[in-house]
Amino acid sequence: MAGTMTKMRMSDGAEIGVYHVAPKGERRGGLVVIQEIFGVNAHIREVCEGYAADGYEVLSPALYDREAPGFETGYAPDDIQKAIKIARGEHPFELSIKDALTCIDALNEHDKGGGNGKVFITGYCYGGTVTWAAACASGNLAAASGYYGGQIALMNDRNPKCPTMLHFGETDHGIPMSDVEKIKAAHPDVQVFVYPGVGHGFNCNYRPDFDEAAAKLARQRTLELFRANGG
C-alpha cells in the first residue's frame, strides 16, 4: 500500500516533504520512520508501507529537503559520497531531531483528536541515532526502536523517556562492539540486541550487508515492543 509525499511545516518554519502512509485496518498507533543518510528512498518507503500494513499511520520526514529538495539515492559509492556530504557537512543533526519531534507531536495530536493508539519511532543508520535522540527528548513517545545508530555511544549521557530497543550487527564496520558495550553499561533498561555475523545495514535488502533472518527477527522484536506499549 503506497503512501504519498506531503508537505509539513517544521519548527523552524521550513516546509519539507513527509512520506505519509495510512494504516491498513484498525489503527494501532502512529509511527515515525527516520531515514538513513540516503533520503526517503525506495527502501525507506517500503519500510513505511510495511508498518502501515501492520496497522500504523506512518510519517517519514525527508530530513535533507532544505539543502537538497527531493534528495534520495541508492547505495553505490558515488551515492554514498553525495549522502555523506549532506549528512556530515551541510545538514545540522539537531535539526533532524527537531523534525522527528514535529512528526511525533503531529501524530500525538491526531490521537488526542480521537485516533487509536500511541506514537512510536524507528530509524536506521543516521536515523537510528536520531531515533535515540528523539526518545531522549520527547515526552510523547510510547516506545522507540533504533537500528545501527553510529553516534549513540557519543550520547550516552542522554536517557530515553520511553521503552527503547537498539539493534546492531556484530561485524558492523563503523560501530565497534566496544561502543555497544558502553551503551549497555550506561543504559541497563534499554534492550540491546547484537545480531551475530551481520554487518551495517542488515535490514536493507538493497545493501550488500542485508541479512534476511536478522532483519526479520529485528522487525519482530520491534513490533513486540510497540504492541507491549500500547500499539
Rosetta blueprint (number, residue, H / E / L):
1 M L
2 A L
3 G L
4 T E
5 M E
6 T E
7 K E
8 M E
9 R E
10 M L
11 S L
12 D L
13 G L
14 A L
15 E E
16 I E
17 G E
18 V E
19 Y E
20 H E
21 V E
22 A L
23 P L
24 K L
25 G L
26 E L
27 R L
28 R L
29 G E
30 G E
31 L E
32 V E
33 V E
34 I E
35 Q L
36 E L
37 I L
38 F L
39 G E
40 V L
41 N L
42 A H
43 H H
44 I H
45 R H
46 E H
47 V H
48 C H
49 E H
50 G H
51 Y H
52 A H
53 A H
54 D L
55 G L
56 Y E
57 E E
58 V E
59 L E
60 S E
61 P E
62 A L
63 L L
64 Y L
65 D L
66 R L
67 E L
68 A L
69 P L
70 G L
71 F L
72 E E
73 T L
74 G L
75 Y L
76 A L
77 P H
78 D H
79 D H
80 I H
81 Q H
82 K H
83 A H
84 I H
85 K H
86 I H
87 A H
88 R H
89 G H
90 E H
91 H L
92 P L
93 F H
94 E H
95 L H
96 S H
97 I H
98 K H
99 D H
100 A H
101 L H
102 T H
103 C H
104 I H
105 D H
106 A H
107 L H
108 N H
109 E H
110 H H
111 D H
112 K H
113 G L
114 G L
115 G L
116 N L
117 G L
118 K E
119 V E
120 F E
121 I E
122 T E
123 G E
124 Y E
125 C L
126 Y H
127 G H
128 G H
129 T H
130 V H
131 T H
132 W H
133 A H
134 A H
135 A H
136 C H
137 A H
138 S L
139 G L
140 N L
141 L L
142 A L
143 A E
144 A E
145 S E
146 G E
147 Y E
148 Y L
149 G L
150 G L
151 Q L
152 I H
153 A H
154 L H
155 M H
156 N L
157 D L
158 R L
159 N L
160 P L
161 K L
162 C L
163 P L
164 T E
165 M E
166 L E
167 H E
168 F E
169 G E
170 E L
171 T L
172 D L
173 H L
174 G L
175 I L
176 P L
177 M H
178 S H
179 D H
180 V H
181 E H
182 K H
183 I H
184 K H
185 A H
186 A H
187 H L
188 P L
189 D L
190 V L
191 Q E
192 V E
193 F E
194 V E
195 Y E
196 P L
197 G L
198 V L
199 G L
200 H L
201 G L
202 F L
203 N L
204 C L
205 N L
206 Y L
207 R L
208 P L
209 D L
210 F L
211 D L
212 E H
213 A H
214 A H
215 A H
216 K H
217 L H
218 A H
219 R H
220 Q H
221 R H
222 T H
223 L H
224 E H
225 L H
226 F H
227 R H
228 A H
229 N L
230 G L
231 G L
